[in-house]
Amino acid sequence: MQHLIEDRNKVEIKIKLKSVSNSRGKYIVEWEIDKNCEFGAVQVDDQSGELLEAEETNC
């Protein structure tokens, strides 16, 4: 999430967190940016905090 926040907030765009869940040893965070029609998900290991996967899609 830090990557998203740092890059996006440079131009004052607000990221809306849609959901945060924990499943099979990882946190899954779904987000969207209405202004830019972007959305995605980030998966992070719930023990180490290591980024496992990141997805982003534009409309």
Summary of the structure (lengths in Angstrom):
residues: 59
radius of gyration: 11.7
end to end distance: 20.7
largest distance: 35.0
contacts: 129
relative contact order: 0.22
helix: 14%
strand: 54%
